[in-house]
């Protein structure tokens, strides 16, 4: 039974290590979730801009790229 205090200390050390490791992993997962949210918002903005461009791009020559999109004989 002399070895019970050493065993208890070893278990407490492992527990402390695992708690720290879990905390570190939690931070990484939260950071990745935030980055995914930012990427999702960016993709939604790009998709919205593309949809607006395609909806307005009916060949009437309106918009910032109208000069460039006109055929050379115009």
Secondary structure, 3 states (H helix, E strand, C coil): CCCHHHHHHHHHHHHHHHHHHHHHHHHHHHHHHHHHHHHHHHHHHHHHHHHHHHHHCCCCCCCCCHHHHCCCCC
